Amino acid sequence: MKKVLILFLFIILISPLAGQAEVAISGPANAAIIGGVNTATLSWKNPQNSLFSKIIIFQSIVPIEAYYTYGAVEDYCDKIYEGDAETYTDSGLAENLPYYYILFARDQSGNYSKAVVLEKKPVGQVEKEKNIIEKKINTLAGATSATVNQISLNEAGIVYSFNQTISEEQSSESRRLALFIIVKSPHSLSENDKNSISYFINEGTPTTIFLGSGERAGVLNSYLSVFDKLPRNELEWQDIIKIANGRWPNEKNIESEEQASNTFFSAIYKRKPDMNNPNDNAAVTVIAYGLRPSNRNMESEKNAIKIY
């Protein structure tokens, strides 16, 4: 009987169920980057896991997303560091190139964490962003297309690159709004995506701060309604900045435009829109993409509500 009991316990220990209890190792936490002219200094916190083995860092000048696996990154990027330190400086970098750093944690069994991606922007781009912030540009209304594209892309980069939590700084209302938007996403979001959304709602950007956190959450909700997704790269965030400033987004949704034209415009104005008429065209676009006006007339809005 005693031998049978020992055999039974041994089978339990080596059964597949025992393996299912294993938890994948978490990635390096609080990862950050400080870029110099020709250097990039990376810092992070190693996982607090007894099975942690080392951190592995790859470098690339081609954009890498956080959903890339270790195997995919290993095949296409240069490995520049392995170890258990919590800082690394990469030197000899070109001033005019972007650099992407991909960090993985590895456990003693050879399992890898999800990727953590950091970006060092070209020196010229960083200077442009600083100049934009220093000029305190507060709206893109009336700006040329070239200016809109430059500033919206720079601000998108600031939001997209915000790779840290701001939960301690957020108001309870901002946290509620961020959670409301995040849980509606039809696609999985990385921690970086969630942090960017929280940052945009809570802090805004130089040209969207005038909206307030509720309106910024509304911009994200409009984008989600039109494109059935939340922003997960810089170009998508650029469209968010444009919509918030009442400017046409790069991405188009023909179905949404047709609905705005055939259903909503007609219901409001009791006629079909003339898309060759700039005013009608603008009205359809505002309805289709939820563009926010930069200059609001509250009395006109009150009258419009009464009419509608």
VEXPA-666549 format. One record per residue (C-alpha): residue in one letter; x, y, z. Coordinates in Angstrom, 1 decimal. Example, Ala and Ser with C-alpha at 12.3 -4.5 7.8 and 13.67 -1.06 7.14 Angstrom:
% VEXPA-666549
<pt type="A" u="12.3" v="-4.5" w="7.8"/>
<pt type="S" u="13.7" v="-1.1" w="7.1"/>
% end
This chain:
% VEXPA-666549
<pt type="M" u="0.0" v="0.0" w="0.0"/>
<pt type="K" u="2.8" v="2.4" w="0.9"/>
<pt type="K" u="4.5" v="1.7" w="-2.5"/>
<pt type="V" u="1.3" v="2.4" w="-4.3"/>
<pt type="L" u="0.9" v="5.8" w="-2.5"/>
<pt type="I" u="4.5" v="6.8" w="-3.4"/>
<pt type="L" u="4.0" v="5.8" w="-7.1"/>
<pt type="F" u="0.7" v="7.8" w="-7.1"/>
<pt type="L" u="2.5" v="11.0" w="-5.8"/>
<pt type="F" u="5.3" v="10.5" w="-8.3"/>
<pt type="I" u="2.8" v="10.4" w="-11.2"/>
<pt type="I" u="1.2" v="13.6" w="-10.0"/>
<pt type="L" u="4.5" v="15.4" w="-9.8"/>
<pt type="I" u="5.5" v="14.5" w="-13.4"/>
<pt type="S" u="2.0" v="14.8" w="-15.0"/>
<pt type="P" u="1.1" v="17.6" w="-17.5"/>
<pt type="L" u="-1.0" v="19.3" w="-14.9"/>
<pt type="A" u="2.1" v="20.1" w="-13.0"/>
<pt type="G" u="3.6" v="21.8" w="-16.0"/>
<pt type="Q" u="0.5" v="23.9" w="-16.5"/>
<pt type="A" u="1.1" v="25.7" w="-13.3"/>
<pt type="E" u="4.3" v="27.3" w="-14.6"/>
<pt type="V" u="3.9" v="31.0" w="-15.2"/>
<pt type="A" u="5.7" v="32.7" w="-18.1"/>
<pt type="I" u="8.4" v="35.1" w="-16.9"/>
<pt type="S" u="7.5" v="38.8" w="-17.0"/>
<pt type="G" u="9.5" v="41.2" w="-19.0"/>
<pt type="P" u="11.9" v="43.9" w="-17.7"/>
<pt type="A" u="9.9" v="46.6" w="-15.9"/>
<pt type="N" u="10.2" v="50.4" w="-15.9"/>
<pt type="A" u="12.2" v="50.4" w="-19.1"/>
<pt type="A" u="13.4" v="53.8" w="-20.2"/>
<pt type="I" u="15.9" v="55.3" w="-22.6"/>
<pt type="I" u="18.0" v="58.5" w="-22.6"/>
<pt type="G" u="19.4" v="59.4" w="-25.9"/>
<pt type="G" u="22.6" v="61.4" w="-26.5"/>
<pt type="V" u="24.0" v="62.6" w="-29.8"/>
<pt type="N" u="25.8" v="59.3" w="-30.5"/>
<pt type="T" u="24.7" v="57.2" w="-27.5"/>
<pt type="A" u="21.6" v="55.6" w="-26.0"/>
<pt type="T" u="21.5" v="54.6" w="-22.3"/>
<pt type="L" u="18.9" v="52.0" w="-21.4"/>
<pt type="S" u="17.7" v="51.2" w="-17.9"/>
<pt type="W" u="15.2" v="48.7" w="-16.5"/>
<pt type="K" u="14.3" v="46.6" w="-13.5"/>
<pt type="N" u="14.9" v="42.8" w="-13.7"/>
<pt type="P" u="11.9" v="40.6" w="-13.0"/>
<pt type="Q" u="11.5" v="39.6" w="-9.4"/>
<pt type="N" u="11.4" v="35.9" w="-10.1"/>
<pt type="S" u="13.6" v="33.2" w="-8.6"/>
<pt type="L" u="13.9" v="31.6" w="-12.1"/>
<pt type="F" u="15.1" v="34.8" w="-13.8"/>
<pt type="S" u="18.3" v="34.2" w="-15.7"/>
<pt type="K" u="19.2" v="37.2" w="-17.8"/>
<pt type="I" u="18.2" v="40.2" w="-20.0"/>
<pt type="I" u="18.8" v="40.1" w="-23.7"/>
<pt type="I" u="18.8" v="43.2" w="-25.8"/>
<pt type="F" u="18.6" v="43.6" w="-29.6"/>
<pt type="Q" u="19.1" v="46.6" w="-31.7"/>
<pt type="S" u="17.4" v="47.6" w="-35.0"/>
<pt type="I" u="17.1" v="50.6" w="-37.2"/>
<pt type="V" u="13.8" v="49.2" w="-38.6"/>
<pt type="P" u="10.7" v="49.7" w="-36.5"/>
<pt type="I" u="9.9" v="46.7" w="-34.3"/>
<pt type="E" u="6.6" v="46.1" w="-32.5"/>
<pt type="A" u="6.2" v="44.8" w="-29.0"/>
<pt type="Y" u="4.2" v="41.7" w="-30.2"/>
<pt type="Y" u="7.2" v="40.3" w="-32.1"/>
<pt type="T" u="8.5" v="37.0" w="-30.6"/>
<pt type="Y" u="12.0" v="36.4" w="-29.4"/>
<pt type="G" u="12.6" v="34.1" w="-32.4"/>
<pt type="A" u="11.4" v="36.7" w="-34.9"/>
<pt type="V" u="13.6" v="39.4" w="-33.4"/>
<pt type="E" u="16.6" v="37.1" w="-33.1"/>
<pt type="D" u="16.4" v="36.4" w="-36.9"/>
<pt type="Y" u="16.4" v="40.0" w="-38.0"/>
<pt type="C" u="18.0" v="42.2" w="-35.3"/>
<pt type="D" u="21.5" v="42.5" w="-33.8"/>
<pt type="K" u="22.0" v="41.1" w="-30.3"/>
<pt type="I" u="24.0" v="43.7" w="-28.3"/>
<pt type="Y" u="23.7" v="42.6" w="-24.7"/>
<pt type="E" u="23.2" v="39.6" w="-22.4"/>
<pt type="G" u="23.4" v="39.8" w="-18.7"/>
<pt type="D" u="21.7" v="40.5" w="-15.4"/>
<pt type="A" u="22.6" v="44.2" w="-15.0"/>
<pt type="E" u="19.9" v="46.9" w="-15.1"/>
<pt type="T" u="21.5" v="49.4" w="-17.4"/>
<pt type="Y" u="23.3" v="49.4" w="-20.7"/>
<pt type="T" u="24.8" v="52.1" w="-22.9"/>
<pt type="D" u="25.0" v="51.7" w="-26.7"/>
<pt type="S" u="27.5" v="54.0" w="-28.4"/>
<pt type="G" u="28.8" v="54.9" w="-31.8"/>
<pt type="L" u="25.3" v="55.7" w="-33.1"/>
<pt type="A" u="24.5" v="57.8" w="-36.2"/>
<pt type="E" u="22.8" v="61.1" w="-35.5"/>
<pt type="N" u="20.3" v="60.9" w="-38.3"/>
<pt type="L" u="19.0" v="57.4" w="-37.7"/>
<pt type="P" u="16.3" v="56.1" w="-35.4"/>
<pt type="Y" u="17.3" v="53.1" w="-33.2"/>
<pt type="Y" u="15.0" v="50.5" w="-31.7"/>
<pt type="Y" u="16.0" v="48.5" w="-28.7"/>
<pt type="I" u="14.1" v="45.3" w="-27.9"/>
<pt type="L" u="14.5" v="43.8" w="-24.4"/>
<pt type="F" u="13.6" v="40.3" w="-23.4"/>
<pt type="A" u="13.9" v="38.5" w="-20.0"/>
<pt type="R" u="14.9" v="34.8" w="-20.1"/>
<pt type="D" u="14.3" v="32.3" w="-17.3"/>
<pt type="Q" u="16.5" v="29.3" w="-16.4"/>
<pt type="S" u="14.4" v="27.0" w="-18.5"/>
<pt type="G" u="15.0" v="29.0" w="-21.7"/>
<pt type="N" u="11.6" v="30.7" w="-21.8"/>
<pt type="Y" u="11.4" v="34.3" w="-23.0"/>
<pt type="S" u="9.2" v="37.2" w="-21.9"/>
<pt type="K" u="7.2" v="39.4" w="-24.2"/>
<pt type="A" u="9.2" v="42.1" w="-25.9"/>
<pt type="V" u="9.7" v="45.6" w="-24.5"/>
<pt type="V" u="10.6" v="48.1" w="-27.2"/>
<pt type="L" u="12.3" v="51.4" w="-26.7"/>
<pt type="E" u="13.1" v="54.0" w="-29.4"/>
<pt type="K" u="15.9" v="56.5" w="-29.8"/>
<pt type="K" u="14.8" v="59.1" w="-32.3"/>
<pt type="P" u="17.2" v="61.0" w="-34.6"/>
<pt type="V" u="18.7" v="64.0" w="-33.1"/>
<pt type="G" u="17.0" v="66.3" w="-35.6"/>
<pt type="Q" u="13.6" v="64.9" w="-34.8"/>
<pt type="V" u="14.1" v="65.4" w="-31.1"/>
<pt type="E" u="15.0" v="69.0" w="-31.6"/>
<pt type="K" u="11.9" v="69.6" w="-33.7"/>
<pt type="E" u="9.7" v="68.2" w="-31.0"/>
<pt type="K" u="11.4" v="70.5" w="-28.4"/>
<pt type="N" u="10.9" v="73.5" w="-30.6"/>
<pt type="I" u="7.2" v="72.6" w="-31.1"/>
<pt type="I" u="6.7" v="72.4" w="-27.4"/>
<pt type="E" u="8.6" v="75.6" w="-26.7"/>
<pt type="K" u="6.6" v="77.5" w="-29.3"/>
<pt type="K" u="3.5" v="76.4" w="-27.4"/>
<pt type="I" u="1.4" v="75.8" w="-30.5"/>
<pt type="N" u="-2.1" v="75.3" w="-29.1"/>
<pt type="T" u="-4.1" v="74.4" w="-32.2"/>
<pt type="L" u="-3.7" v="73.2" w="-35.8"/>
<pt type="A" u="-6.8" v="75.1" w="-37.0"/>
<pt type="G" u="-5.8" v="77.2" w="-40.0"/>
<pt type="A" u="-2.4" v="75.7" w="-40.3"/>
<pt type="T" u="-1.0" v="74.5" w="-43.7"/>
<pt type="S" u="-1.2" v="70.8" w="-44.5"/>
<pt type="A" u="2.6" v="70.5" w="-44.2"/>
<pt type="T" u="2.5" v="72.0" w="-40.7"/>
<pt type="V" u="-0.4" v="69.9" w="-39.7"/>
<pt type="N" u="1.4" v="66.7" w="-40.8"/>
<pt type="Q" u="4.6" v="67.6" w="-39.1"/>
<pt type="I" u="3.2" v="68.7" w="-35.8"/>
<pt type="S" u="0.6" v="65.9" w="-35.6"/>
<pt type="L" u="3.2" v="63.3" w="-36.3"/>
<pt type="N" u="5.6" v="64.7" w="-33.7"/>
<pt type="E" u="2.9" v="64.8" w="-31.1"/>
<pt type="A" u="1.9" v="61.3" w="-32.1"/>
<pt type="G" u="5.4" v="60.1" w="-31.5"/>
<pt type="I" u="5.4" v="61.7" w="-28.0"/>
<pt type="V" u="2.2" v="59.9" w="-27.0"/>
<pt type="Y" u="3.2" v="56.6" w="-28.7"/>
<pt type="S" u="6.6" v="56.6" w="-27.0"/>
<pt type="F" u="5.3" v="57.1" w="-23.5"/>
<pt type="N" u="6.2" v="53.7" w="-22.1"/>
<pt type="Q" u="5.5" v="54.1" w="-18.4"/>
<pt type="T" u="2.5" v="54.1" w="-16.1"/>
<pt type="I" u="1.1" v="57.4" w="-14.9"/>
<pt type="S" u="-1.5" v="55.8" w="-12.5"/>
<pt type="E" u="-0.2" v="57.7" w="-9.5"/>
<pt type="E" u="-0.6" v="61.1" w="-11.3"/>
<pt type="Q" u="-3.9" v="60.4" w="-12.9"/>
<pt type="S" u="-7.1" v="61.8" w="-11.5"/>
<pt type="S" u="-9.8" v="59.3" w="-10.7"/>
<pt type="E" u="-11.9" v="60.6" w="-13.6"/>
<pt type="S" u="-9.0" v="60.2" w="-16.1"/>
<pt type="R" u="-8.5" v="56.6" w="-14.8"/>
<pt type="R" u="-12.2" v="55.9" w="-15.3"/>
<pt type="L" u="-12.2" v="57.3" w="-18.8"/>
<pt type="A" u="-9.0" v="55.4" w="-19.8"/>
<pt type="L" u="-10.5" v="52.1" w="-18.5"/>
<pt type="F" u="-13.8" v="52.9" w="-20.3"/>
<pt type="I" u="-11.9" v="53.2" w="-23.6"/>
<pt type="I" u="-9.4" v="50.4" w="-23.1"/>
<pt type="V" u="-12.1" v="47.7" w="-22.3"/>
<pt type="K" u="-13.9" v="48.5" w="-25.5"/>
<pt type="S" u="-11.0" v="47.6" w="-27.7"/>
<pt type="P" u="-11.8" v="44.7" w="-30.1"/>
<pt type="H" u="-8.1" v="43.9" w="-30.3"/>
<pt type="S" u="-5.5" v="43.1" w="-27.7"/>
<pt type="L" u="-3.5" v="46.1" w="-26.5"/>
<pt type="S" u="0.0" v="46.0" w="-25.2"/>
<pt type="E" u="1.0" v="47.7" w="-21.9"/>
<pt type="N" u="2.6" v="50.4" w="-24.0"/>
<pt type="D" u="-0.7" v="50.9" w="-25.9"/>
<pt type="K" u="-2.6" v="51.2" w="-22.7"/>
<pt type="N" u="-0.1" v="53.6" w="-21.2"/>
<pt type="S" u="-0.3" v="55.8" w="-24.3"/>
<pt type="I" u="-4.1" v="55.9" w="-24.1"/>
<pt type="S" u="-3.9" v="56.9" w="-20.4"/>
<pt type="Y" u="-1.3" v="59.5" w="-21.1"/>
<pt type="F" u="-3.3" v="61.1" w="-23.9"/>
<pt type="I" u="-6.5" v="61.3" w="-21.9"/>
<pt type="N" u="-4.8" v="62.6" w="-18.7"/>
<pt type="E" u="-2.1" v="64.9" w="-20.1"/>
<pt type="G" u="-3.0" v="65.6" w="-23.8"/>
<pt type="T" u="-0.5" v="67.2" w="-26.2"/>
<pt type="P" u="0.3" v="70.8" w="-26.9"/>
<pt type="T" u="-2.5" v="71.0" w="-29.6"/>
<pt type="T" u="-5.1" v="68.9" w="-27.7"/>
<pt type="I" u="-4.8" v="70.0" w="-24.2"/>
<pt type="F" u="-7.6" v="72.6" w="-24.7"/>
<pt type="L" u="-10.1" v="69.8" w="-25.1"/>
<pt type="G" u="-10.0" v="68.4" w="-21.6"/>
<pt type="S" u="-9.8" v="64.8" w="-20.6"/>
<pt type="G" u="-13.4" v="64.0" w="-21.4"/>
<pt type="E" u="-13.2" v="65.3" w="-24.9"/>
<pt type="R" u="-9.9" v="63.5" w="-25.5"/>
<pt type="A" u="-11.5" v="60.3" w="-24.4"/>
<pt type="G" u="-14.3" v="61.2" w="-26.8"/>
<pt type="V" u="-11.9" v="61.5" w="-29.7"/>
<pt type="L" u="-10.6" v="58.0" w="-29.0"/>
<pt type="N" u="-14.1" v="56.8" w="-28.8"/>
<pt type="S" u="-14.9" v="58.4" w="-32.2"/>
<pt type="Y" u="-11.8" v="56.8" w="-33.7"/>
<pt type="L" u="-12.9" v="53.4" w="-32.3"/>
<pt type="S" u="-16.4" v="53.8" w="-33.7"/>
<pt type="V" u="-15.2" v="54.7" w="-37.2"/>
<pt type="F" u="-12.2" v="52.3" w="-37.6"/>
<pt type="D" u="-13.1" v="49.5" w="-35.1"/>
<pt type="K" u="-9.7" v="49.8" w="-33.4"/>
<pt type="L" u="-7.7" v="51.9" w="-31.0"/>
<pt type="P" u="-4.4" v="53.4" w="-32.0"/>
<pt type="R" u="-1.4" v="51.1" w="-31.8"/>
<pt type="N" u="1.3" v="52.9" w="-33.9"/>
<pt type="E" u="2.4" v="56.4" w="-34.6"/>
<pt type="L" u="0.4" v="56.9" w="-37.8"/>
<pt type="E" u="-2.8" v="55.9" w="-36.0"/>
<pt type="W" u="-2.0" v="58.3" w="-33.2"/>
<pt type="Q" u="-1.3" v="61.0" w="-35.8"/>
<pt type="D" u="-5.0" v="60.5" w="-36.9"/>
<pt type="I" u="-6.1" v="60.9" w="-33.3"/>
<pt type="I" u="-4.2" v="64.2" w="-33.1"/>
<pt type="K" u="-5.7" v="65.4" w="-36.4"/>
<pt type="I" u="-9.3" v="64.5" w="-35.4"/>
<pt type="A" u="-8.8" v="66.3" w="-32.1"/>
<pt type="N" u="-7.8" v="69.4" w="-34.0"/>
<pt type="G" u="-10.7" v="69.2" w="-36.5"/>
<pt type="R" u="-8.4" v="68.1" w="-39.3"/>
<pt type="W" u="-8.9" v="65.3" w="-41.9"/>
<pt type="P" u="-7.4" v="62.0" w="-40.8"/>
<pt type="N" u="-5.0" v="60.1" w="-43.2"/>
<pt type="E" u="-7.0" v="56.9" w="-43.0"/>
<pt type="K" u="-10.4" v="56.8" w="-44.6"/>
<pt type="N" u="-13.6" v="54.8" w="-44.0"/>
<pt type="I" u="-15.8" v="55.0" w="-47.1"/>
<pt type="E" u="-18.7" v="53.2" w="-45.3"/>
<pt type="S" u="-18.6" v="55.8" w="-42.5"/>
<pt type="E" u="-18.5" v="58.7" w="-45.0"/>
<pt type="E" u="-21.5" v="57.2" w="-47.0"/>
<pt type="Q" u="-23.5" v="56.8" w="-43.8"/>
<pt type="A" u="-22.7" v="60.4" w="-42.8"/>
<pt type="S" u="-23.7" v="61.6" w="-46.2"/>
<pt type="N" u="-26.8" v="59.5" w="-46.9"/>
<pt type="T" u="-28.2" v="59.2" w="-43.4"/>
<pt type="F" u="-27.0" v="61.9" w="-40.9"/>
<pt type="F" u="-26.5" v="64.8" w="-43.2"/>
<pt type="S" u="-29.8" v="64.3" w="-44.9"/>
<pt type="A" u="-31.6" v="63.9" w="-41.6"/>
<pt type="I" u="-30.1" v="67.2" w="-40.3"/>
<pt type="Y" u="-30.3" v="69.4" w="-43.5"/>
<pt type="K" u="-33.3" v="67.7" w="-45.2"/>
<pt type="R" u="-31.3" v="67.3" w="-48.5"/>
<pt type="K" u="-28.4" v="65.4" w="-50.0"/>
<pt type="P" u="-25.0" v="67.0" w="-49.6"/>
<pt type="D" u="-23.1" v="68.5" w="-52.6"/>
<pt type="M" u="-19.6" v="67.1" w="-52.1"/>
<pt type="N" u="-18.3" v="69.7" w="-54.5"/>
<pt type="N" u="-19.4" v="72.3" w="-52.0"/>
<pt type="P" u="-16.6" v="72.9" w="-49.4"/>
<pt type="N" u="-19.1" v="73.5" w="-46.6"/>
<pt type="D" u="-21.1" v="70.3" w="-47.4"/>
<pt type="N" u="-17.9" v="68.3" w="-47.8"/>
<pt type="A" u="-16.6" v="69.6" w="-44.5"/>
<pt type="A" u="-19.9" v="68.8" w="-42.7"/>
<pt type="V" u="-19.9" v="65.2" w="-44.0"/>
<pt type="T" u="-16.3" v="64.7" w="-42.9"/>
<pt type="V" u="-16.9" v="66.2" w="-39.4"/>
<pt type="I" u="-19.9" v="63.8" w="-39.0"/>
<pt type="A" u="-18.0" v="60.7" w="-40.4"/>
<pt type="Y" u="-14.9" v="61.0" w="-38.3"/>
<pt type="G" u="-16.1" v="63.0" w="-35.2"/>
<pt type="L" u="-13.8" v="65.9" w="-35.9"/>
<pt type="R" u="-13.5" v="68.3" w="-33.0"/>
<pt type="P" u="-13.8" v="72.1" w="-33.8"/>
<pt type="S" u="-11.0" v="74.2" w="-32.5"/>
<pt type="N" u="-13.1" v="77.3" w="-32.0"/>
<pt type="R" u="-16.4" v="76.6" w="-30.4"/>
<pt type="N" u="-19.4" v="78.9" w="-30.1"/>
<pt type="M" u="-21.6" v="77.7" w="-27.3"/>
<pt type="E" u="-24.6" v="79.9" w="-28.2"/>
<pt type="S" u="-24.6" v="78.4" w="-31.7"/>
<pt type="E" u="-24.4" v="74.9" w="-30.2"/>
<pt type="K" u="-27.3" v="75.6" w="-27.9"/>
<pt type="N" u="-29.4" v="76.8" w="-30.9"/>
<pt type="A" u="-28.4" v="73.8" w="-32.9"/>
<pt type="I" u="-29.5" v="71.4" w="-30.2"/>
<pt type="K" u="-32.9" v="73.2" w="-30.1"/>
<pt type="I" u="-33.3" v="72.9" w="-33.8"/>
<pt type="Y" u="-32.3" v="69.2" w="-33.9"/>
% end
